[in-house]
Amino acid sequence: MDWLNSILAQLSQLTQPYNSEIALTFLATILVVYGDTFNKHIKRMISPYHFVIRTFIFVLICAFGYGLFVVFVTPYVEMLILWVPYLYRGTAIISIFLVLGYLAENRRYI
C-alpha cells in the first residue's frame, strides 16, 4: 500500500505548482463546452432590439463578461482544488479533466 500512496503523493506533487493554471483551464474548458448554450439564451433575450444594441451587448458579454468571469472565479476554483486532500489532489485533477472530456464528447465537441 505504501507504493500506491507514494504514487498518489508524487502525482499531487507534480500538479502542486500549477493549481492556478489548472483552475483556469477548468473554467476555460467549461466556457468552451457550455458557452454556446449561454450565448443562445442571450441571443433570445436581446433579439427584439436593434442590431447596434444587440452587437454592443454581445461584445460586452463575450469580451468582458467571460473575461471577468474567468479572472474572478479562478481563485475560487483554485481554493476548491486545495480543499481536496493532498494525497488525492492529483487523482482528482485528472478525474475532473476526464469528466470535462466526457462532457465535451456528449456535446459533440470532440
KATA-V931339 format. One record per pair of residues at least 4 apart in sequence whose C-alpha atoms are under 7 Angstrom apart, sorted by the first residue. I is the first residue (numbers start at 1). J is the second residue. D is the distance in Angstrom with one decimal. If there is no record, write none. Layout:
BEGIN
{{I & J & D} {I & J & D}}
END
This chain:
BEGIN
{{1 & 5 & 6.5} {2 & 6 & 6.0} {3 & 7 & 6.2} {4 & 8 & 6.2} {5 & 9 & 6.0} {6 & 10 & 6.1} {7 & 11 & 6.1} {8 & 12 & 6.2} {8 & 87 & 5.7} {8 & 88 & 6.4} {8 & 90 & 6.9} {9 & 13 & 6.0} {9 & 87 & 5.1} {10 & 14 & 6.2} {11 & 15 & 6.6} {11 & 90 & 5.1} {12 & 16 & 6.0} {12 & 86 & 6.4} {12 & 87 & 6.4} {12 & 88 & 7.0} {12 & 89 & 5.4} {12 & 90 & 4.1} {15 & 19 & 6.6} {15 & 90 & 6.2} {18 & 22 & 6.0} {19 & 23 & 6.1} {19 & 78 & 6.1} {20 & 24 & 6.2} {20 & 78 & 5.8} {21 & 25 & 6.1} {22 & 26 & 6.2} {23 & 27 & 6.4} {23 & 74 & 5.7} {23 & 77 & 5.5} {23 & 78 & 5.3} {24 & 28 & 6.1} {24 & 70 & 6.9} {24 & 74 & 5.5} {25 & 29 & 6.0} {26 & 30 & 6.2} {27 & 31 & 6.2} {27 & 70 & 6.5} {28 & 32 & 6.2} {29 & 33 & 6.1} {30 & 34 & 5.9} {31 & 35 & 4.7} {33 & 104 & 5.8} {34 & 38 & 6.7} {35 & 39 & 6.1} {36 & 40 & 6.1} {37 & 41 & 6.5} {38 & 42 & 6.3} {39 & 43 & 6.0} {40 & 44 & 6.2} {41 & 45 & 6.3} {42 & 46 & 6.2} {43 & 47 & 5.8} {46 & 54 & 6.0} {49 & 53 & 6.4} {49 & 54 & 6.2} {50 & 54 & 6.2} {51 & 55 & 6.0} {52 & 56 & 6.1} {53 & 57 & 6.1} {54 & 58 & 6.0} {55 & 59 & 6.1} {56 & 60 & 6.1} {57 & 61 & 6.1} {58 & 62 & 6.0} {59 & 63 & 5.6} {60 & 64 & 5.3} {60 & 65 & 6.3} {61 & 65 & 4.3} {61 & 66 & 6.5} {62 & 66 & 5.5} {63 & 67 & 6.1} {64 & 68 & 5.8} {65 & 69 & 6.0} {66 & 70 & 6.2} {67 & 71 & 6.2} {68 & 72 & 5.9} {69 & 73 & 5.8} {70 & 74 & 5.7} {73 & 77 & 6.4} {74 & 78 & 6.1} {75 & 79 & 6.2} {76 & 80 & 6.3} {77 & 81 & 6.3} {78 & 82 & 6.3} {79 & 83 & 6.3} {84 & 88 & 6.7} {84 & 89 & 5.5} {85 & 89 & 6.0} {88 & 92 & 6.0} {89 & 93 & 6.2} {90 & 94 & 6.3} {91 & 95 & 6.0} {92 & 96 & 6.1} {93 & 97 & 6.3} {94 & 98 & 6.2} {95 & 99 & 6.2} {96 & 100 & 6.1} {97 & 101 & 6.1} {98 & 102 & 6.1} {99 & 103 & 6.2} {100 & 104 & 6.1} {101 & 105 & 6.1} {102 & 106 & 6.2} {103 & 107 & 6.3} {104 & 108 & 6.1} {104 & 109 & 5.2} {104 & 110 & 6.3} {105 & 109 & 5.6} {105 & 110 & 5.2}}
END
